[in-house]
Amino acid sequence: MDTSIDLSGMTPKHAEHYQRSLKSIPWATQTNAKRYDGELVPSRPPFLKRAKGCRVWDLDDKEYIDFKASLGPIILGYQYPLIEDAIKNQLSNGVLFSMASPIEIEAAEAILNTLGWAEKIRFMKTGADVCACCLRLARSKTKRNKFATSGYHGYQDWFALTWPNNGVPDVLNDFSHSLPYGDIAAIEALFDEHGSELAAVIVSPFEWDQAPSQKFLKTLRAKCSEYGSVLIFDEILTGFRLAKGGAREFFDVEPDLAAYAKAIANGYPLSAYAGKAEFMDTLDKTIITTTYAGETLSLAASQAVMQVLNNEPVIDHIHVLGQTMRDAFDDIFREFNYPAHTVGLSPAVTIQFEGDESEQSAKRVELFNILYEKGIFANKEWFITYSHTASDIAKTVDEMHQAVKQIS
Ligand SMILES: Cc1ncc(COP(=O)(O)O)c(C=O)c1O
């Protein structure tokens, strides 16, 4: 049990639950980004017990306007009625069957129609699962071992090579190359040296704390085609958020395969890998199999999410409200000469603090702690959902104004 964590920022109820949790659950959570950070963000509660719309409640019933969106999956809002109805309806038929269920076809067709570019799709449960599936297919199709990555792709061995105490054999380093987002010269150098050995390049098509680079994606597309490497987009965070068709539509660059999760089912556990038939048909010869991928509740949720995405202005809403919030944040930073500005794209902007790394961190901690106290569940990426309203954003801007004034 980790006894080094400072609990003094927690309320008594949270401290009691946290200490109890640590006795049976290392980290007291399953997810790195949900770990309690007593040093950096003491006022962020370690537990939330309820969520509805764009609001979440902690163990003391304190209410927050949420911008963490469960790390991205919540695109419509918590407990969105149409999704909950689809779940209840499916529950009456059962959750997992001894053979495939028709909801697999219905969800597959709904997702492919929404994406608008991919021809075939298969399901899994996590983002890390489907990134690994795409790499497996690429290696199987090209009969090559090496790959290049840009961005974060989950906990699995092939990607966690640089993590401390990772438990991953060193030999895997021989296969992996990394590529900084937006760096065109690095693409040229990579392909000059290793192009003919690369099974795949797997990239997050957009990094939320950087400027978008269509040129980076276009260059990768051209190089992968030239060298016969498979271009894989990790659309775990961009899919169904930047546009209905994700980064592929937003940047107008087509990968060969793409990995989706998070917003695909508004918080229900579903992920998918999809692409052109030529690449997905590699599955005719390559075995990828798991027990729970055809679980029907998440598929029903996803089918309903696609219905809402196609019938309502979800994407416009999150872009417009995100832009309103972004402009207002930047106005506030300018008004108080506060050393920060927003970066990224409006569905989930990031506040970039100025100075060296430790100055940035100190500024973020100071500001975010005040925001949590004021009932704003701040996050590195400020995720907007379809349930945030103009008045939620106005209240958030007002709290940000007071917070920045207090520390300027
Ligand atoms: C871009 C990206 N890829 C992959 C993953 C891994 O997904 P999961 O945590 O569901 O395994 C994440 C998770 O945050 C992600 O943001």
PDBQT file of the ligand as one rigid body, heavy atoms in Angstrom, charges set to zero:
ROOT
HETATM    1  C1  LIG A 501      -5.517   8.040 -28.467  1.00  0.00    +0.000 C 
HETATM    2  C2  LIG A 501      -5.697   6.864 -27.539  1.00  0.00    +0.000 A 
HETATM    3  N1  LIG A 501      -5.377   5.636 -27.979  1.00  0.00    +0.000 NA
HETATM    4  C3  LIG A 501      -5.533   4.547 -27.190  1.00  0.00    +0.000 A 
HETATM    5  C4  LIG A 501      -6.001   4.648 -25.904  1.00  0.00    +0.000 A 
HETATM    6  C5  LIG A 501      -6.159   3.418 -25.059  1.00  0.00    +0.000 C 
HETATM    7  O1  LIG A 501      -7.523   3.170 -24.831  1.00  0.00    +0.000 OA
HETATM    8  P1  LIG A 501      -7.973   2.296 -23.581  1.00  0.00    +0.000 P 
HETATM    9  O2  LIG A 501      -7.616   3.052 -22.344  1.00  0.00    +0.000 OA
HETATM   10  O3  LIG A 501      -9.459   2.125 -23.761  1.00  0.00    +0.000 OA
HETATM   11  O4  LIG A 501      -7.256   0.988 -23.674  1.00  0.00    +0.000 OA
HETATM   12  C6  LIG A 501      -6.333   5.913 -25.403  1.00  0.00    +0.000 A 
HETATM   13  C7  LIG A 501      -6.814   6.071 -24.019  1.00  0.00    +0.000 C 
HETATM   14  O5  LIG A 501      -6.868   7.132 -23.453  1.00  0.00    +0.000 OA
HETATM   15  C8  LIG A 501      -6.181   7.057 -26.243  1.00  0.00    +0.000 A 
HETATM   16  O6  LIG A 501      -6.486   8.291 -25.808  1.00  0.00    +0.000 OA
ENDROOT
TORSDOF 0
